[in-house]
Amino acid sequence: MAGMLVQHKVKDFANWKKVFDSQADFRKSSGELSAQIYNDAGEPNKLILVFKWNSVENAQKFAHSPELRAAMEKAGVDGAPNITFLNEA
């Protein structure tokens, strides 16, 4: 099982969530199996996302896609995300 850990800040969580939800079909067709969203207890606009993917290659392809870049801009992601690709141990 492959995973992807994403950390980034957003300008407005409600707006970000709308855009995130609107991209569900794109994520699923790219190989996403599940997603969990967490926010920092002391900073609600600092997000930590944990995804399961069908392969590390598909997660990497998705993370570097122009479609994701456009969605993140529309969603108000503040700065570059920190993305880590994972293999289940």
Secondary structure, DSSP 4 states (H G I P E B T S, - for coil): -EEEEEEEEES-HHHHHHHHHHTHHHHHHTTEEEEEEEEETTEEEEEEEEEEES-HHHHHHHHT-HHHHHHHHHHTEEEEEEEEEEE--
